[in-house]
Amino acid sequence: MHPVSLTAADLGGASPAPVAGLVLTHTVFDPATGRRRFRKGQVLTEVDRLALAACLEAGMPIHAVRLEPGDVLEDPAAQRLAAALIGEGDGIAPRKPVQSRVNMEATRKGLLRVDAEAVIALNRRDGIGVFTAVDRLPVLPGKVVAGAKIAPVAIPGAVLDEAESWLANRPGPALEVKPFIPHRAGVIVTEGLDPRVRDRFEEAVRRKLAWYGSEVLHFDHIPSNPEAVAHAARALLADGADLLLSAGGNMMDPLDPTQLALPAFDAEVVRLGAPAHPGSMFWLGYTGAGVPIVNLASCSMYSRSTVADLVLPWVMAGEHVTADDLAALGYGGLLDRTTSWRFPPYEAEEADEPDDEE
């Protein structure tokens, strides 16, 4: 790109400079009305010469660039970036450019996965700007999960070509919305609950699981002893449960019946205690066949703002949660009302997020 600062002589006289093809680098306002006359990034034509001259006579500077062969304007450049980020996967679609920015929205309910290293690597390239929501965010259809644009009004095509090639040849998608997989859950409750509390708890669990497209096989309210827990777990697994929820118990007690029962149905804990608050009493395990066991500590039986509701979307998207995954919860693990956006929006089925005009 070559910078151009237009003068009155360029627009008039015996040898006027060509205007067609110049790209404005700033907004130009009408001197008579004060309204926008030309927008930043607008490609000028010869028809614009008189209006530009009037702006210059009013003392307004006119700055533009003349493109070189291969340069790509900001709107198509942003569209190419968005298409390369999405790739051939589904679950995310680009919107139309707005103010040179292309937003990408989720097309289904699921778990957003963002390769942060890929985003950083792209943004190290001059002129490229990619911005996303955080990784592992549960999202609804219509949720804006990322945006792409370039900083200047145009960018060399070679820069875009290289970014597209790099994205196409790297392993795995940079952006993805993984669909939630329907599960059949068995719920084992070892904490004695008042009938009214029990109804409230069961309704909350059913509602949450239904949001993921899953169902409860049944609730087993059982005595707090290892034999009862093991019997209930084996029966639920035999009935086809591919998710177990364990409610109640005391993770800090080495004689906790649920913990003692795990070997009896070929299960083990991934991690006892999560580095988060609230939710430090949370634990997660797996059976030998790979069925996840998600603990619902007392504080997470009714509230959605606990670590259990951060981990459950991972499980529901079919991810195998590791000890490292749970350890990483400590970064950002101080959970309060200001972090409500991180939790599943159990009360909604679609997101309504219009593009913001700049």
ChimeraX attribute file (.defattr): number of C-alpha atoms within 10 A of each C-alpha:
attribute: neighborCount
match mode: 1-to-1
recipient: residues
	/A:1	16
	/A:2	9
	/A:3	14
	/A:4	15
	/A:5	11
	/A:6	17
	/A:7	16
	/A:8	15
	/A:9	12
	/A:10	16
	/A:11	19
	/A:12	13
	/A:13	9
	/A:14	8
	/A:15	9
	/A:16	12
	/A:17	13
	/A:18	13
	/A:19	20
	/A:20	14
	/A:21	15
	/A:22	21
	/A:23	25
	/A:24	23
	/A:25	20
	/A:26	16
	/A:27	14
	/A:28	20
	/A:29	15
	/A:30	16
	/A:31	17
	/A:32	9
	/A:33	8
	/A:34	9
	/A:35	10
	/A:36	11
	/A:37	14
	/A:38	18
	/A:39	15
	/A:40	16
	/A:41	22
	/A:42	17
	/A:43	20
	/A:44	18
	/A:45	13
	/A:46	12
	/A:47	10
	/A:48	13
	/A:49	17
	/A:50	12
	/A:51	14
	/A:52	24
	/A:53	20
	/A:54	15
	/A:55	19
	/A:56	17
	/A:57	13
	/A:58	12
	/A:59	10
	/A:60	15
	/A:61	15
	/A:62	19
	/A:63	18
	/A:64	25
	/A:65	19
	/A:66	18
	/A:67	19
	/A:68	13
	/A:69	9
	/A:70	11
	/A:71	18
	/A:72	20
	/A:73	21
	/A:74	22
	/A:75	22
	/A:76	17
	/A:77	25
	/A:78	28
	/A:79	22
	/A:80	19
	/A:81	26
	/A:82	25
	/A:83	18
	/A:84	20
	/A:85	28
	/A:86	19
	/A:87	19
	/A:88	10
	/A:89	14
	/A:90	15
	/A:91	19
	/A:92	28
	/A:93	18
	/A:94	20
	/A:95	16
	/A:96	14
	/A:97	18
	/A:98	14
	/A:99	16
	/A:100	23
	/A:101	26
	/A:102	28
	/A:103	26
	/A:104	24
	/A:105	23
	/A:106	25
	/A:107	19
	/A:108	20
	/A:109	23
	/A:110	26
	/A:111	27
	/A:112	25
	/A:113	19
	/A:114	21
	/A:115	15
	/A:116	15
	/A:117	10
	/A:118	17
	/A:119	17
	/A:120	13
	/A:121	12
	/A:122	20
	/A:123	16
	/A:124	10
	/A:125	13
	/A:126	13
	/A:127	17
	/A:128	20
	/A:129	19
	/A:130	22
	/A:131	15
	/A:132	17
	/A:133	15
	/A:134	15
	/A:135	15
	/A:136	20
	/A:137	21
	/A:138	27
	/A:139	29
	/A:140	24
	/A:141	19
	/A:142	20
	/A:143	22
	/A:144	24
	/A:145	25
	/A:146	21
	/A:147	23
	/A:148	25
	/A:149	27
	/A:150	23
	/A:151	14
	/A:152	15
	/A:153	26
	/A:154	25
	/A:155	22
	/A:156	18
	/A:157	16
	/A:158	12
	/A:159	15
	/A:160	21
	/A:161	12
	/A:162	12
	/A:163	20
	/A:164	19
	/A:165	11
	/A:166	15
	/A:167	19
	/A:168	16
	/A:169	9
	/A:170	10
	/A:171	8
	/A:172	12
	/A:173	19
	/A:174	19
	/A:175	26
	/A:176	24
	/A:177	27
	/A:178	24
	/A:179	20
	/A:180	22
	/A:181	15
	/A:182	17
	/A:183	23
	/A:184	20
	/A:185	25
	/A:186	26
	/A:187	26
	/A:188	25
	/A:189	23
	/A:190	21
	/A:191	18
	/A:192	13
	/A:193	13
	/A:194	9
	/A:195	9
	/A:196	8
	/A:197	12
	/A:198	15
	/A:199	11
	/A:200	13
	/A:201	18
	/A:202	17
	/A:203	12
	/A:204	16
	/A:205	19
	/A:206	16
	/A:207	17
	/A:208	20
	/A:209	19
	/A:210	15
	/A:211	18
	/A:212	21
	/A:213	15
	/A:214	19
	/A:215	19
	/A:216	20
	/A:217	17
	/A:218	15
	/A:219	16
	/A:220	18
	/A:221	18
	/A:222	15
	/A:223	14
	/A:224	17
	/A:225	15
	/A:226	19
	/A:227	15
	/A:228	18
	/A:229	27
	/A:230	22
	/A:231	14
	/A:232	21
	/A:233	26
	/A:234	14
	/A:235	14
	/A:236	23
	/A:237	18
	/A:238	10
	/A:239	12
	/A:240	13
	/A:241	22
	/A:242	19
	/A:243	25
	/A:244	24
	/A:245	20
	/A:246	23
	/A:247	22
	/A:248	22
	/A:249	21
	/A:250	17
	/A:251	19
	/A:252	10
	/A:253	9
	/A:254	9
	/A:255	14
	/A:256	16
	/A:257	21
	/A:258	26
	/A:259	20
	/A:260	16
	/A:261	21
	/A:262	19
	/A:263	14
	/A:264	15
	/A:265	17
	/A:266	13
	/A:267	19
	/A:268	19
	/A:269	17
	/A:270	17
	/A:271	16
	/A:272	18
	/A:273	16
	/A:274	22
	/A:275	20
	/A:276	21
	/A:277	17
	/A:278	19
	/A:279	24
	/A:280	18
	/A:281	23
	/A:282	26
	/A:283	22
	/A:284	24
	/A:285	22
	/A:286	20
	/A:287	19
	/A:288	12
	/A:289	9
	/A:290	12
	/A:291	17
	/A:292	28
	/A:293	25
	/A:294	22
	/A:295	26
	/A:296	27
	/A:297	23
	/A:298	16
	/A:299	17
	/A:300	21
	/A:301	18
	/A:302	17
	/A:303	13
	/A:304	18
	/A:305	22
	/A:306	26
	/A:307	27
	/A:308	26
	/A:309	19
	/A:310	20
	/A:311	20
	/A:312	21
	/A:313	24
	/A:314	20
	/A:315	20
	/A:316	23
	/A:317	21
	/A:318	16
	/A:319	15
	/A:320	13
	/A:321	17
	/A:322	12
	/A:323	14
	/A:324	10
	/A:325	12
	/A:326	20
	/A:327	15
	/A:328	13
	/A:329	16
	/A:330	13
	/A:331	9
	/A:332	11
	/A:333	20
	/A:334	15
	/A:335	16
	/A:336	11
	/A:337	7
	/A:338	7
	/A:339	12
	/A:340	13
	/A:341	11
	/A:342	16
	/A:343	20
	/A:344	23
	/A:345	17
	/A:346	13
	/A:347	9
	/A:348	9
	/A:349	13
	/A:350	16
	/A:351	16
	/A:352	10
	/A:353	11
	/A:354	10
	/A:355	15
	/A:356	7
	/A:357	7
	/A:358	7
